[in-house]
Amino acid sequence: MTGLSGSVELRAVQLPPLPPFGGNPLTISNVPWQSGASPTVHVICRFRLLALLVVVCLAGCRSQGPSLQERQRLAEQQRLTALCERLQPRLPALLRRFAAAQQALADVRERRFPATAPPEPLDPDEQRRLTIYDQQTEQDLYEQAVAVWERKEAERRDVWQADQRRRENAATESLKVAAAALQQLHPELVQLGEPPRLNETELVRLRVCRLEQLQ
């Protein structure tokens, strides 16, 4: 520049050339704090850093993975879903059959013997208007009528009880057959006994696959 006692020479700052696409612009050779290290030290530092990154990555992956309990829960849910899909074709009809057999047995056991009314004795006012002889005659007739009623009622009860046993045995057998069909499809669905019953706990467990829509 003119007009000054000296001259100032302006020089462009020479930057290192850029590396190819994907390269690291800060190589080991041009990092200032490492400029005095040997190439062997540079290689060792690079491999230690790489190993540290791998350990941190693996630890992070393990910490983000599902726990053992979560894996067990998912496996059980998948098992129940597969079981429900296997049961769907036949289970709805078998459940309805079992429920109908249960209700039929309950209806039979609720039946009561239809007793008939016994003969009524003579009205006391009318009996007082009779002679002693007629009163005795009316009493004898009444006792005979009661005896006939009791005999016929006993016969009717015997017939009814025999029919009741037949009905109850048939209903019980139908329920056992319905329970056996369910047990053959899925053994844990039925609790054996007199009478057999559905395993409500197992039904609740199966509702994970919407088993309630099958009932």
C-alpha positions in Angstrom: 0.0 0.0 0.0 1.4 3.5 -0.8 1.7 6.3 1.7 2.9 4.0 4.5 6.5 3.7 5.8 6.5 0.0 5.1 4.7 -2.5 3.1 2.4 -5.2 4.3 2.1 -8.3 2.3 -1.2 -10.1 2.5 -1.0 -13.8 2.0 -3.9 -16.2 1.7 -4.1 -18.8 4.4 -3.3 -22.2 3.0 -5.9 -24.8 4.3 -5.3 -28.5 4.0 -7.1 -30.1 1.1 -10.6 -31.6 1.9 -10.7 -35.4 2.0 -12.9 -37.4 -0.3 -16.7 -37.7 0.4 -17.2 -39.6 3.7 -13.7 -39.0 5.0 -12.7 -37.4 8.3 -11.4 -33.9 7.8 -9.6 -34.2 11.2 -7.1 -36.9 10.6 -4.6 -38.0 13.3 -1.8 -36.2 11.5 -3.4 -32.8 11.6 -5.0 -32.8 15.1 -2.9 -30.2 17.0 -2.7 -32.0 20.3 -1.5 -35.2 18.7 1.0 -33.6 16.3 3.9 -34.8 18.3 2.8 -38.5 18.7 4.2 -41.4 16.8 2.1 -43.3 14.2 2.0 -46.4 16.5 0.5 -44.3 19.3 -2.1 -43.0 16.8 -3.1 -46.5 15.8 -3.4 -47.7 19.4 -5.5 -44.8 20.4 -7.8 -45.3 17.4 -8.4 -49.0 18.2 -9.0 -48.3 21.9 -11.6 -45.7 20.9 -13.2 -48.1 18.5 -13.4 -50.9 21.2 -14.9 -48.4 23.7 -17.6 -47.4 21.2 -18.4 -51.1 20.5 -18.8 -51.8 24.3 -21.0 -48.8 24.8 -23.2 -49.8 21.8 -23.6 -53.4 23.0 -24.5 -52.2 26.5 -27.1 -49.8 25.1 -28.6 -52.6 23.0 -28.9 -54.9 25.9 -30.5 -52.2 28.1 -33.1 -51.5 25.5 -34.0 -55.1 24.8 -37.1 -56.8 26.4 -36.7 -58.3 29.9 -37.0 -62.0 30.7 -40.5 -61.4 32.2 -41.6 -59.5 29.1 -40.3 -62.2 26.8 -42.2 -64.8 28.9 -45.3 -62.7 28.8 -45.2 -62.3 25.0 -44.5 -66.1 24.6 -47.5 -66.9 26.7 -49.7 -64.5 24.9 -48.6 -66.0 21.5 -49.3 -69.5 22.9 -52.8 -68.5 24.0 -53.5 -66.7 20.7 -52.5 -69.8 18.8 -54.6 -72.0 21.1 -57.6 -69.7 20.6 -57.2 -69.8 16.8 -57.1 -73.6 17.0 -60.2 -73.7 19.2 -62.3 -71.2 17.2 -63.8 -73.7 14.6 -65.4 -76.0 17.2 -65.5 -74.3 20.6 -68.5 -72.0 20.2 -70.9 -74.9 19.5 -69.4 -77.0 22.2 -69.8 -74.2 24.8 -73.4 -73.7 23.8 -74.0 -77.5 24.1 -72.4 -77.6 27.6 -74.4 -74.6 28.8 -77.7 -76.1 27.5 -76.9 -79.4 29.2 -76.1 -77.6 32.5 -79.5 -75.8 32.3 -81.3 -79.0 31.5 -79.9 -80.7 34.6 -80.7 -77.7 36.8 -84.3 -77.7 35.5 -84.7 -81.4 36.3 -83.4 -81.0 39.8 -85.7 -78.1 40.5 -88.8 -80.2 39.8 -91.1 -81.0 42.7 -93.7 -83.7 43.2 -97.1 -82.3 42.3 -99.1 -83.5 45.4 -102.9 -83.5 45.3 -105.0 -82.1 48.1 -106.2 -84.6 50.7 -110.0 -85.1 51.4 -111.6 -82.5 53.5 -113.3 -83.5 56.7 -117.0 -82.7 57.4 -117.7 -79.2 58.5 -117.9 -79.1 62.3 -121.2 -77.1 62.2 -122.8 -79.7 60.0 -121.4 -82.5 62.0 -123.0 -81.2 65.2 -126.4 -81.3 63.5 -126.1 -85.0 62.8 -126.9 -87.7 65.2 -124.2 -89.6 67.0 -124.7 -92.5 64.6 -124.4 -90.3 61.5 -121.4 -88.5 62.9 -119.6 -91.8 63.4 -120.6 -92.8 59.8 -119.3 -89.6 58.4 -116.0 -90.0 60.3 -115.6 -93.5 59.0 -116.2 -92.4 55.5 -113.7 -89.6 55.9 -111.0 -91.9 57.2 -111.6 -94.3 54.4 -111.2 -91.5 51.9 -108.0 -90.4 53.5 -106.6 -93.9 53.4 -107.5 -94.2 49.7 -105.9 -90.8 49.0 -102.7 -91.8 50.9 -102.4 -95.0 49.0 -102.9 -93.4 45.6 -100.6 -90.5 46.5 -97.9 -93.0 47.5 -98.3 -94.8 44.1 -98.2 -91.5 42.3 -95.1 -90.4 44.2 -93.3 -93.7 43.4 -94.0 -93.2 39.7 -92.9 -89.6 39.8 -89.7 -90.4 41.6 -88.8 -93.2 39.1 -89.4 -90.7 36.3 -87.4 -88.1 38.1 -84.4 -90.4 38.4 -84.7 -91.3 34.8 -84.8 -87.6 33.8 -81.9 -86.7 36.1 -79.7 -89.6 34.9 -80.3 -88.6 31.3 -79.5 -85.0 31.9 -76.4 -85.9 33.9 -75.2 -88.2 31.1 -75.8 -85.4 28.5 -73.8 -83.0 30.6 -70.9 -85.6 30.9 -70.9 -86.1 27.1 -70.8 -82.3 26.6 -68.0 -82.0 29.1 -66.0 -84.8 27.5 -66.2 -83.1 24.1 -64.9 -79.9 25.6 -62.2 -81.8 27.5 -61.1 -83.6 24.3 -60.8 -80.2 22.6 -58.9 -78.5 25.5 -58.5 -80.6 28.7 -58.0 -77.5 31.0 -61.5 -76.1 30.1 -63.3 -78.6 32.3 -63.2 -79.3 36.0 -64.3 -82.9 36.6 -66.8 -83.5 39.3 -70.5 -84.3 40.0 -71.5 -82.5 37.9 -68.6 -81.3 35.8 -68.1 -77.6 35.5 -66.3 -75.2 33.2 -62.9 -73.9 34.4 -63.6 -70.2 34.5 -59.9 -69.4 35.3 -58.9 -70.9 32.0 -61.6 -69.1 30.1 -60.4 -65.8 31.5 -56.8 -66.6 30.4 -58.1 -67.4 26.9 -59.9 -64.1 26.6 -56.5 -62.6 25.6 -57.5 -63.8 22.1 -61.1 -62.5 22.5 -62.6 -65.9 23.5 -65.6 -64.1 24.9 -66.8 -63.5 21.4 -67.0 -67.3 21.0 -69.4 -67.9 23.9 
